[in-house]
Each structure stands twice: as C-alpha cells, then as structure tokens.
Amino acid sequence: MEWSLRVPYTTQPWLDAQVAKEPGPSPGTMVGLQPSEVPPTTVVKFLGAGTAACFADLLTFPLDTAKVRLQIQGENPGAQSVQYRGVLGTILTMVRTEGPRSPYSGLVAGLHRQMSFASIRIGLYDSVKQFYTPKGADHSSVAIRILAGCTTGAMAVTCAQPTDVVKVRFQAMIRLGTGGERKYRGTMDAYRTIAREEGVRGLWKGTWPNITRNAIVNCAEMVTYDIIKEKLLESRLFTDNFPCHFVSAFGAGFCATVVASPVDVVKTRYMNAPLGRYRSPLHCMLKMVAQEGPTAFYKGFVPSFLRLGAWNVMMFVTYEQLKRALMKVQVLRESPF
C-alpha cells in the first residue's frame, strides 16, 4: 500500500481549507509520523491522551514529588525535621533520608490519575469545543475554547479526584530511613484506609480547589497550545510536526505554571492536611498568607515549571504521534487487502 503525503489535519475547518491550497511538506521536512488523511476519532484522542500522559508522568514524576514537598514545607514547622532547598536539593535529600525509591512514591496512583484524568480533559477537549461552537461558524473563538477547557477540566476532576488525593498523600508522606513507618501498605490500601478513616467524602477532599486549579491549568494548557499551534501553522513558520508541537507545548507549560501555582499550593496543602486543620480551602489560603506571607503561593514554582514544562512537551509530542499511529492502524484494519 502506498501512502501519499497530504496536508496535516487541524481542528479548524477554515484553516484546513487555507492550508490545503498550498502543497504539503516534503518528506525531508517531516519529523515523526506523517499526519493522517483521516481526522482522529474521539476514541483515538481519548486513549492517546491517557497513554501519552502516563508516559510523561513516568519521566517527570520526581519533579512533581519535589514540588509537593516544597509546597507543604512550612505548613507544620514544629513537626518537620527535614528541610528542602531547591529542586535538585529536595530530590537528593529525599533519596538520602528515605531511599532511592522515594521520588516515585505515589507513582501508581499518579498513573491511575493520568489514565482517567488526562483522557477526559485532553482527549475530549476537541469534541467539547466543537459542541460549543455555533453551527456554521468558521472557527472557535477564544471564549469557546476557554469554556471547553473549563468543562473538560471539571469533568476530569469529578471522575478522578480520589486518585489525586492518594497520589498527594504518598508524595507528602515522609519516611526517615529504609525502615521508616508507612501509613499505607500500597495504593489500593490507601484508597481503603482513607475511605475508612475519613469516609468516602475523604476521597473527594479538596474537589473544589482542584476543580478551580484544573480548570485554570486546562485552559492555560489546551487553549494556549491550540492557539500557538494554529498561529504557527497559519504563518507557515512550521509544518504540523515535532518542532511545531514542541514550541506550542513549551508555551502551554509556562502559561499553566504562572496562572495555576497559587491554586496548586492551596490544593496540595488542603488535600494533605489532617482532618480538622482547615475548615475550607479559603481558610487554608488565609492561614497561609497570615503565617507565611503571599510568597507562599509560589512555593515550589521552579519544580512546578520544570515539571509542567517538561510534562507538556513530552505529553503533547507523544499525543500527536500516538493519534497518527492509532489512525494508521485503524485505516489499515479497515482497508481491503
């Protein structure tokens, strides 16, 4: 079977028509798989987003754990014997005091989270955006894209919140020495223990700050990626391949970190706090300001940016390639021999 090189598919019909007037890129300019002739289906996007997010998590999880430790530092000064300084210093301190596996504490729950969470918030974004776009419109406005990002972000949190609670608990759990006491024997035991000690509602602790945080992050990531990629293709600075995806994803990661860090810190503190410490997310925020000042909202900013920037690049680049690979498999299965 011979594959012809066609114009890359975009999410904007008017842009498809405009790009179609020009010849496609030569094979030498393509990096990675060629764009599919057929637009990716919702199922392909759903599965591709979850798988790509899990791959990105595997590579960046120690940065996320370092971010959590820096964010909760200062929450209970009298009880904390270990002090963390910087991203690398935090990871090295954890390895020295808790063992080499400690930066990956909570990884299983993290993968549970990404497979359910990213599949919804990223995989369904285009479908929800198209649903909100008025019939006959040439393209989706920024407001429509923001609304789609908020919708899929809120849907994802509602479904995947227990996995996020367990992940944060594991990442925040400090064990001194290899024989240190563990509150949870494993991921499934953590789900059961939290439900038994705090009730089923404990698994959805911090849902509202998490919805706020992920609505912001999802808008910053998806809308920024969508717009940057669209403008790069429009201006013909890049074709729809790896360099375009890399630049768009890096910009999305930076924007997401800047706007989401304050909510992320409050969410982490509130979900990790023992029962009764904070009456509400607002009380947690006010107590942070009173005790540590406004700079507390940007604790862990560097690891947050390193993690979100790296995560976005790895996730979006992988996601774009997976969509193309899965569509090629689907086309091959449907093609007569």
C-alpha positions as CSV (number, residue, x, y, z in Angstrom):
1,M,0.0,0.0,0.0
2,E,1.3,3.4,-0.9
3,W,0.9,6.3,1.5
4,S,0.6,9.7,-0.1
5,L,1.7,12.8,1.8
6,R,-1.3,15.1,2.4
7,V,-2.0,18.3,4.2
8,P,-1.9,18.0,8.0
9,Y,-5.3,17.9,9.7
10,T,-6.1,20.7,12.1
11,T,-9.1,21.3,14.4
12,Q,-10.2,24.4,12.5
13,P,-12.1,23.9,9.2
14,W,-11.2,27.3,7.8
15,L,-7.5,26.7,8.5
16,D,-7.8,23.3,6.7
17,A,-9.2,25.0,3.6
18,Q,-6.4,27.6,3.7
19,V,-3.6,25.2,4.2
20,A,-5.0,22.9,1.6
21,K,-4.2,25.5,-1.1
22,E,-0.5,25.0,-0.6
23,P,1.5,21.9,-1.4
24,G,2.3,19.6,1.6
25,P,5.7,19.4,3.2
26,S,8.4,17.4,1.5
27,P,9.3,14.1,3.2
28,G,12.6,15.5,4.3
29,T,10.9,18.2,6.5
30,M,8.8,15.7,8.4
31,V,9.8,14.7,11.9
32,G,8.0,11.6,13.2
33,L,4.9,10.1,11.6
34,Q,3.1,11.8,8.8
35,P,-0.3,13.3,9.5
36,S,-3.3,11.0,8.9
37,E,-5.5,11.7,5.9
38,V,-8.5,10.9,8.2
39,P,-9.2,13.1,11.3
40,P,-8.6,11.3,14.5
41,T,-11.7,9.9,16.2
42,T,-12.8,10.7,19.7
43,V,-11.8,7.3,20.9
44,V,-8.3,7.7,19.4
45,K,-7.9,11.0,21.2
46,F,-9.3,9.6,24.5
47,L,-6.9,6.6,24.5
48,G,-4.0,8.6,23.1
49,A,-4.2,11.4,25.7
50,G,-4.3,8.9,28.6
51,T,-1.4,6.9,27.3
52,A,0.7,10.0,26.4
53,A,0.0,11.5,29.9
54,C,1.2,8.3,31.6
55,F,4.4,8.3,29.6
56,A,5.0,11.9,30.5
57,D,4.3,11.2,34.2
58,L,6.8,8.3,34.2
59,L,9.6,10.7,33.1
60,T,8.7,13.7,35.3
61,F,7.3,12.2,38.5
62,P,10.3,13.0,40.7
63,L,9.9,16.7,39.8
64,D,6.2,16.5,40.8
65,T,7.1,14.9,44.2
66,A,9.7,17.6,44.8
67,K,7.1,20.3,44.1
68,V,4.7,18.7,46.6
69,R,7.4,18.6,49.3
70,L,8.3,22.2,48.7
71,Q,4.7,23.3,48.8
72,I,3.9,21.7,52.1
73,Q,7.2,22.9,53.7
74,G,6.4,25.4,56.5
75,E,2.9,24.0,57.0
76,N,3.8,22.5,60.3
77,P,7.2,23.8,61.2
78,G,7.4,22.1,64.6
79,A,6.9,18.6,63.2
80,Q,9.2,18.8,60.2
81,S,12.8,17.7,60.8
82,V,13.9,17.7,57.2
83,Q,14.4,21.0,55.3
84,Y,14.3,21.1,51.5
85,R,16.2,23.6,49.3
86,G,15.6,23.8,45.6
87,V,14.5,21.1,43.2
88,L,17.7,19.1,43.0
89,G,18.4,19.5,46.7
90,T,14.9,18.3,47.5
91,I,15.3,15.1,45.4
92,L,18.8,14.4,46.8
93,T,17.6,14.9,50.4
94,M,14.7,12.5,49.8
95,V,17.0,9.9,48.3
96,R,19.4,10.3,51.2
97,T,16.9,10.2,54.0
98,E,14.1,8.0,52.6
99,G,15.8,5.8,50.0
100,P,16.1,5.9,46.2
101,R,12.5,5.0,45.5
102,S,11.1,7.9,47.4
103,P,10.9,10.4,44.5
104,Y,8.5,7.9,42.8
105,S,6.3,7.5,45.9
106,G,2.7,7.6,44.7
107,L,3.5,6.7,41.0
108,V,0.8,4.0,40.7
109,A,-1.9,6.4,41.9
110,G,-0.3,9.0,39.6
111,L,-0.7,6.7,36.6
112,H,-4.3,5.9,37.7
113,R,-4.9,9.6,37.7
114,Q,-3.5,10.3,34.3
115,M,-5.2,7.5,32.6
116,S,-8.6,8.7,33.8
117,F,-7.9,12.4,34.2
118,A,-5.9,13.3,31.0
119,S,-8.1,11.1,28.9
120,I,-11.1,13.3,29.7
121,R,-9.6,16.7,30.0
122,I,-7.3,16.4,26.9
123,G,-8.9,13.7,24.9
124,L,-12.4,15.2,25.0
125,Y,-11.3,18.8,24.5
126,D,-11.8,19.0,20.7
127,S,-15.2,17.3,20.9
128,V,-16.5,19.6,23.6
129,K,-15.1,22.6,21.7
130,Q,-16.9,21.6,18.6
131,F,-20.1,21.0,20.6
132,Y,-19.9,24.6,22.0
133,T,-19.0,26.2,18.6
134,P,-22.2,27.5,16.9
135,K,-23.2,25.7,13.7
136,G,-21.9,27.4,10.6
137,A,-19.0,29.2,12.4
138,D,-15.7,29.1,10.6
139,H,-13.7,28.7,13.8
140,S,-13.9,28.5,17.6
141,S,-13.5,31.8,19.5
142,V,-11.1,32.1,22.5
143,A,-14.1,32.2,24.8
144,I,-15.4,28.9,23.4
145,R,-12.0,27.3,23.8
146,I,-11.8,28.6,27.4
147,L,-15.3,27.2,28.1
148,A,-14.3,23.9,26.6
149,G,-11.2,23.8,28.7
150,C,-13.1,24.6,31.9
151,T,-15.7,21.9,31.1
152,T,-13.3,19.0,30.4
153,G,-11.1,20.1,33.4
154,A,-14.1,20.0,35.8
155,M,-15.4,16.7,34.3
156,A,-11.9,15.1,34.8
157,V,-11.6,16.2,38.4
158,T,-15.1,14.9,39.3
159,C,-14.2,11.5,38.0
160,A,-10.5,11.2,39.0
161,Q,-10.3,13.1,42.4
162,P,-9.7,10.0,44.6
163,T,-6.6,9.2,42.5
164,D,-5.2,12.7,43.1
165,V,-5.8,12.6,46.8
166,V,-4.0,9.3,47.1
167,K,-1.1,10.5,44.9
168,V,-0.6,13.6,47.0
169,R,-0.7,11.6,50.3
170,F,2.0,9.3,49.1
171,Q,4.2,12.1,47.8
172,A,3.8,14.1,51.0
173,M,4.5,11.1,53.3
174,I,8.0,11.4,54.8
175,R,9.8,8.2,55.8
176,L,13.1,8.6,57.5
177,G,15.3,5.6,56.7
178,T,14.5,2.4,54.9
179,G,12.7,1.0,57.9
180,G,10.5,4.1,58.4
181,E,6.9,3.7,59.3
182,R,4.4,3.6,56.4
183,K,0.8,4.7,56.8
184,Y,-0.3,2.9,53.7
185,R,0.8,-0.5,52.6
186,G,0.1,0.2,49.0
187,T,-2.1,2.2,46.6
188,M,-5.3,0.1,47.0
189,D,-4.8,0.1,50.8
190,A,-4.6,3.9,50.7
191,Y,-8.0,4.1,49.0
192,R,-9.5,1.8,51.6
193,T,-7.8,3.5,54.6
194,I,-8.9,7.0,53.6
195,A,-12.4,5.8,53.0
196,R,-12.5,4.0,56.3
197,E,-10.9,6.8,58.4
198,E,-12.4,9.9,56.7
199,G,-15.4,8.5,54.9
200,V,-16.0,8.2,51.2
201,R,-16.0,12.1,51.2
202,G,-12.4,11.9,52.2
203,L,-11.5,10.6,48.7
204,W,-13.1,13.7,47.2
205,K,-11.4,16.0,49.7
206,G,-10.3,19.3,48.0
207,T,-12.5,18.7,45.0
208,W,-13.5,22.4,44.7
209,P,-9.9,23.8,44.8
210,N,-8.9,21.0,42.5
211,I,-11.7,21.9,40.0
212,T,-10.6,25.5,40.2
213,R,-6.9,24.6,39.7
214,N,-7.5,22.2,36.9
215,A,-10.0,24.5,35.1
216,I,-7.2,27.1,35.1
217,V,-4.5,24.6,34.1
218,N,-6.6,23.0,31.4
219,C,-7.4,26.4,29.9
220,A,-3.8,27.5,30.1
221,E,-2.5,24.3,28.6
222,M,-5.1,23.4,26.0
223,V,-6.1,26.9,24.8
224,T,-2.5,28.1,24.7
225,Y,-1.4,25.0,22.9
226,D,-4.3,25.3,20.5
227,I,-3.7,29.0,19.7
228,I,0.1,28.8,19.4
229,K,-0.1,25.8,17.1
230,E,-2.8,27.4,15.0
231,K,-0.8,30.6,14.6
232,L,2.4,28.8,13.8
233,L,0.6,26.8,11.0
234,E,-1.1,29.9,9.7
235,S,2.1,31.8,9.5
236,R,3.9,28.8,7.9
237,L,6.8,29.1,10.3
238,F,6.3,25.4,11.0
239,T,4.5,22.5,9.4
240,D,2.4,20.2,11.6
241,N,5.2,18.1,13.1
242,F,7.6,17.8,16.0
243,P,9.1,21.4,16.1
244,C,5.6,22.9,16.0
245,H,4.4,20.6,18.7
246,F,7.5,21.3,20.9
247,V,7.2,25.1,20.8
248,S,3.4,25.0,21.4
249,A,3.7,22.6,24.3
250,F,6.6,24.6,25.9
251,G,4.5,27.8,25.8
252,A,1.5,26.0,27.2
253,G,3.5,24.6,30.1
254,F,4.9,28.1,31.0
255,C,1.4,29.7,30.9
256,A,-0.1,27.0,33.0
257,T,2.6,27.2,35.7
258,V,2.3,31.0,36.1
259,V,-1.5,31.1,36.4
260,A,-2.0,27.8,38.4
261,S,0.7,27.9,41.0
262,P,-1.3,29.7,43.8
263,V,-4.3,27.4,43.4
264,D,-2.0,24.4,43.2
265,V,-0.3,25.2,46.5
266,V,-3.7,25.6,48.3
267,K,-5.0,22.4,46.8
268,T,-1.9,20.4,47.9
269,R,-1.9,21.8,51.4
270,Y,-5.7,21.2,51.8
271,M,-5.7,17.7,50.4
272,N,-2.7,16.6,52.5
273,A,-3.9,18.2,55.8
274,P,-5.2,16.0,58.6
275,L,-8.9,16.2,59.5
276,G,-9.8,19.5,61.2
277,R,-6.7,21.5,60.3
278,Y,-8.5,23.7,57.8
279,R,-12.2,24.4,57.7
280,S,-12.2,25.1,54.0
281,P,-9.9,25.9,51.1
282,L,-10.5,29.6,51.8
283,H,-9.4,29.1,55.4
284,C,-6.3,27.2,54.2
285,M,-5.4,30.2,51.9
286,L,-6.0,32.8,54.6
287,K,-3.9,30.8,57.1
288,M,-1.0,30.5,54.6
289,V,-1.0,34.3,54.0
290,A,-1.1,35.0,57.7
291,Q,1.7,32.6,58.6
292,E,4.0,32.7,55.6
293,G,3.1,35.7,53.5
294,P,1.9,35.9,49.9
295,T,5.1,34.4,48.6
296,A,3.9,31.0,49.9
297,F,1.6,30.8,46.9
298,Y,4.6,30.4,44.7
299,K,6.4,27.8,46.8
300,G,7.7,25.1,44.5
301,F,7.4,27.4,41.4
302,V,10.7,26.2,39.8
303,P,9.9,22.5,40.1
304,S,6.3,23.3,39.0
305,F,7.6,24.9,35.9
306,L,10.3,22.3,35.2
307,R,7.6,19.6,35.7
308,L,4.8,21.2,33.8
309,G,7.1,22.4,31.0
310,A,8.7,19.0,30.6
311,W,5.4,17.2,31.1
312,N,3.6,19.3,28.5
313,V,6.4,18.8,25.9
314,M,6.5,15.1,26.4
315,M,2.8,14.7,26.6
316,F,1.8,16.8,23.6
317,V,4.6,15.5,21.3
318,T,3.7,11.9,22.3
319,Y,0.0,12.6,22.0
320,E,0.3,13.9,18.5
321,Q,2.4,10.9,17.4
322,L,0.0,8.4,19.1
323,K,-3.0,9.9,17.3
324,R,-1.3,9.5,14.0
325,A,-0.1,5.9,14.8
326,L,-3.5,4.8,16.0
327,M,-5.3,6.3,13.0
328,K,-2.9,4.5,10.7
329,V,-3.6,1.2,12.5
330,Q,-7.3,1.9,12.2
331,V,-7.1,2.7,8.5
332,L,-5.0,-0.4,7.8
333,R,-7.6,-2.6,9.7
334,E,-10.4,-1.1,7.6
335,S,-8.6,-1.2,4.2
336,P,-9.4,-4.2,2.0
337,F,-6.5,-6.5,1.1
